[in-house]
Amino acid sequence: MTSSFVPAAAAGFGTGLSLIVAIGAQNAFVLRQGLRRQAVLAVVVICALSDAALIALGVAGLGAVVTAWPAALTVVGLAGGCFLLCYGALAAVRALRPGDGQALSTRGTTTGSVRAAVLTCLALTWLNPHVYLDTVLMLGSIAADRGPLRWVFGAGAMLASLAWFAGLGYGARLLSGVLARPAAWRVLDSLVAVTMLAMGAMLLMRTV
């Protein structure tokens, strides 16, 4: 089983990164804070720890359900596979037909204090319904399919979250020019689409 740790962690890292790297208010806020060098550490820590808590909730919750009711794995696998295919299809549409808001805008009102930055970051993280779909449901369902290695998979996803937010916050001045270009997000969306479609198809095939 030890030899399976690295592939499981790598799969978790790739899946987590695919779900996190998307245009959204949270990423835009982290990037803005990084550009202005305001409360960057606090914002990065909040985002990473919040994701870790939600991922753990998904892995533990769905894992416990599967242990108590093995048939739940089939239900979760079907739901997760379909969700992944839909997620991948939407990413493909964004890559092929980018909208006016495709670029990640860094404009916005600056937060005046660490406290304001923390409260804003918490609101953008915990009041966003998509974060629960991505971390608790989506990652939880894929992790459940890993069986005993689900926590290794979850740890890989947590590491992806930490790496992304740290890179976005502290590398903001280097990344801002690239992420402000619609073409960069088209490339990212293309990679997300390929990853999600492939994983959705594999999850459905294993379930059926």
Backbone torsions as a table, in degrees:
resi	resn	phi	psi	omega
1	MET	NA	-31.0	-179.5
2	THR	-58.2	-36.4	179.8
3	SER	-67.1	-16.2	-179.7
4	SER	-91.2	-6.9	-177.4
5	PHE	-62.0	-48.1	-176.1
6	VAL	-63.5	-48.6	177.4
7	PRO	-59.3	-39.7	-179.8
8	ALA	-66.2	-43.4	178.7
9	ALA	-65.8	-39.7	179.1
10	ALA	-65.1	-39.5	177.4
11	ALA	-64.2	-40.8	177.3
12	GLY	-64.7	-40.6	178.7
13	PHE	-62.5	-47.6	-178.8
14	GLY	-65.1	-42.5	179.4
15	THR	-66.1	-44.8	179.5
16	GLY	-61.2	-42.4	180.0
17	LEU	-64.8	-39.7	179.8
18	SER	-62.2	-35.6	-179.2
19	LEU	-80.0	-31.8	-176.4
20	ILE	-79.3	-40.6	-176.3
21	VAL	-75.2	88.3	178.7
22	ALA	-152.2	154.1	179.0
23	ILE	-70.1	125.6	-179.7
24	GLY	-168.5	170.5	-176.6
25	ALA	-64.3	-38.1	-178.2
26	GLN	-64.1	-48.5	179.0
27	ASN	-62.8	-39.7	179.0
28	ALA	-64.1	-38.6	179.9
29	PHE	-66.9	-45.1	178.8
30	VAL	-60.8	-42.2	179.7
31	LEU	-64.6	-42.2	178.4
32	ARG	-62.8	-42.8	179.2
33	GLN	-63.7	-38.4	178.2
34	GLY	-65.3	-40.2	179.0
35	LEU	-64.6	-35.5	-178.0
36	ARG	-94.2	-3.1	178.8
37	ARG	54.6	46.6	-179.0
38	GLN	-119.0	118.6	175.4
39	ALA	51.1	37.2	-176.4
40	VAL	-63.1	-45.8	-178.4
41	LEU	-61.1	-45.7	-179.2
42	ALA	-61.9	-43.3	-178.7
43	VAL	-66.2	-44.8	-180.0
44	VAL	-62.8	-44.0	-179.3
45	VAL	-64.0	-43.0	-179.9
46	ILE	-62.2	-46.7	-178.7
47	CYS	-63.3	-45.4	-177.4
48	ALA	-67.9	-44.9	-179.9
49	LEU	-67.7	-36.8	177.8
50	SER	-63.4	-45.4	177.8
51	ASP	-62.0	-41.8	-179.5
52	ALA	-61.4	-42.6	179.6
53	ALA	-64.6	-42.8	-178.8
54	LEU	-69.5	-39.0	177.7
55	ILE	-64.2	-44.0	178.3
56	ALA	-61.5	-39.0	177.5
57	LEU	-61.9	-43.3	179.3
58	GLY	-66.6	-44.8	-179.4
59	VAL	-64.7	-45.6	-177.6
60	ALA	-70.7	-45.0	-176.9
61	GLY	-65.4	-53.2	-179.1
62	LEU	-70.0	-32.2	177.0
63	GLY	-64.0	-39.9	179.1
64	ALA	-66.7	-39.0	178.3
65	VAL	-63.0	-43.9	-179.7
66	VAL	-64.3	-38.2	178.8
67	THR	-65.3	-41.3	-179.0
68	ALA	-77.1	-31.6	-177.7
69	TRP	-137.8	90.3	-176.1
70	PRO	-54.2	-31.5	-179.9
71	ALA	-63.9	-19.0	179.7
72	ALA	-64.2	-25.7	-180.0
73	LEU	-62.2	-37.1	178.1
74	THR	-66.2	-44.8	179.9
75	VAL	-62.9	-47.3	-179.9
76	VAL	-64.1	-40.4	179.8
77	GLY	-63.0	-43.4	178.8
78	LEU	-65.4	-46.0	-179.9
79	ALA	-64.4	-44.5	-179.7
80	GLY	-65.1	-41.2	179.1
81	GLY	-62.5	-44.9	179.0
82	CYS	-64.2	-40.4	179.4
83	PHE	-63.9	-41.7	179.0
84	LEU	-62.3	-42.1	179.2
85	LEU	-63.6	-41.5	178.4
86	CYS	-66.1	-42.4	179.0
87	TYR	-61.3	-44.4	178.9
88	GLY	-64.9	-38.9	179.2
89	ALA	-64.1	-41.1	178.5
90	LEU	-65.0	-39.5	177.7
91	ALA	-65.0	-37.9	178.3
92	ALA	-64.7	-39.9	178.4
93	VAL	-64.2	-41.9	178.6
94	ARG	-63.6	-36.1	-179.6
95	ALA	-70.7	-38.1	-176.9
96	LEU	-82.6	-32.7	-177.8
97	ARG	-131.0	73.5	-178.6
98	PRO	-64.4	141.7	178.5
99	GLY	-92.5	-176.5	-178.9
100	ASP	-66.9	-27.9	-177.7
101	GLY	-95.4	22.4	-175.3
102	GLN	-64.2	-37.9	-180.0
103	ALA	-74.5	151.0	178.5
104	LEU	-86.9	108.0	-177.9
105	SER	-78.5	136.3	178.1
106	THR	-103.2	8.1	179.2
107	ARG	-80.1	149.1	179.7
108	GLY	158.5	166.9	-178.7
109	THR	-75.2	131.5	-179.9
110	THR	-73.6	150.4	175.4
111	THR	-85.6	137.9	-172.2
112	GLY	-84.0	-11.4	-177.2
113	SER	-153.8	168.7	176.7
114	VAL	-62.6	-40.3	-179.8
115	ARG	-60.3	-45.0	179.7
116	ALA	-64.7	-39.9	178.9
117	ALA	-64.4	-41.8	179.8
118	VAL	-63.8	-47.0	-179.0
119	LEU	-64.0	-40.8	178.4
120	THR	-64.7	-42.8	-179.6
121	CYS	-64.3	-42.4	178.0
122	LEU	-62.1	-41.5	-180.0
123	ALA	-65.6	-45.2	-179.3
124	LEU	-65.3	-27.0	-178.2
125	THR	-85.9	-53.4	-170.3
126	TRP	-88.5	-16.6	178.6
127	LEU	-98.6	8.7	179.0
128	ASN	-96.9	112.7	-177.2
129	PRO	-62.8	-26.9	-177.9
130	HIS	-66.6	-28.3	-177.9
131	VAL	-65.9	-31.4	179.3
132	TYR	-73.7	-35.7	176.7
133	LEU	-66.4	-43.6	-176.3
134	ASP	-70.0	-49.7	-172.2
135	THR	-87.8	-53.1	-175.5
136	VAL	-72.9	-54.1	-175.4
137	LEU	-79.1	-53.4	-172.5
138	MET	-68.4	-57.3	-179.5
139	LEU	-66.4	-34.2	178.0
140	GLY	-63.7	-41.0	-179.8
141	SER	-68.7	-39.8	179.0
142	ILE	-69.0	-39.7	179.2
143	ALA	-64.4	-38.3	-179.9
144	ALA	-60.0	-32.3	179.2
145	ASP	-68.9	-15.6	-179.3
146	ARG	-85.3	-7.9	177.7
147	GLY	64.1	-127.4	-178.0
148	PRO	-61.8	-19.5	-178.3
149	LEU	-94.1	12.3	-176.3
150	ARG	-63.3	-33.3	-180.0
151	TRP	-74.3	-29.7	174.6
152	VAL	-66.6	-43.3	176.3
153	PHE	-59.9	-45.5	179.7
154	GLY	-62.6	-38.7	178.5
155	ALA	-63.7	-38.0	176.6
156	GLY	-63.1	-40.0	178.0
157	ALA	-66.4	-39.2	177.6
158	MET	-63.2	-41.0	178.9
159	LEU	-64.4	-37.2	177.6
160	ALA	-62.4	-41.5	178.6
161	SER	-62.1	-46.5	179.3
162	LEU	-61.7	-44.6	-178.9
163	ALA	-63.4	-42.1	-177.6
164	TRP	-66.4	-50.8	-176.6
165	PHE	-68.1	-36.8	176.8
166	ALA	-65.4	-43.0	179.0
167	GLY	-65.6	-39.2	-179.0
168	LEU	-69.6	-41.7	-178.0
169	GLY	-73.0	-48.5	-175.0
170	TYR	-88.2	-18.1	177.4
171	GLY	-104.7	17.4	-174.4
172	ALA	-55.8	-43.6	-175.9
173	ARG	-67.9	-25.3	177.2
174	LEU	-85.4	-31.4	-174.7
175	LEU	-91.5	-20.4	-171.8
176	SER	-57.8	-42.3	-178.9
177	GLY	-65.6	-37.8	-179.8
178	VAL	-72.1	-47.2	-176.0
179	LEU	-71.8	-12.7	176.7
180	ALA	-82.9	-5.0	-179.0
181	ARG	-97.8	129.0	178.7
182	PRO	-56.8	-33.7	-177.9
183	ALA	-61.6	-35.4	-179.6
184	ALA	-65.2	-40.5	179.7
185	TRP	-73.5	-27.1	175.5
186	ARG	-65.7	-39.7	177.3
187	VAL	-64.8	-46.0	179.6
188	LEU	-62.2	-43.8	178.9
189	ASP	-64.1	-34.8	177.5
190	SER	-63.9	-43.9	178.4
191	LEU	-65.0	-41.0	178.2
192	VAL	-63.0	-43.3	-179.1
193	ALA	-60.7	-46.8	-179.7
194	VAL	-61.8	-45.9	-179.1
195	THR	-62.7	-48.6	-176.6
196	MET	-67.6	-41.1	179.6
197	LEU	-64.8	-41.9	179.6
198	ALA	-65.5	-44.8	-178.9
199	MET	-68.7	-36.8	177.2
200	GLY	-63.6	-42.6	179.2
201	ALA	-64.4	-43.2	-179.9
202	MET	-65.4	-39.7	-179.8
203	LEU	-65.4	-40.7	178.8
204	LEU	-68.5	-39.8	179.5
205	MET	-64.7	-40.5	178.6
206	ARG	-67.9	-34.7	-177.9
207	THR	-72.5	-44.1	-178.5
208	VAL	-76.7	NA	NA
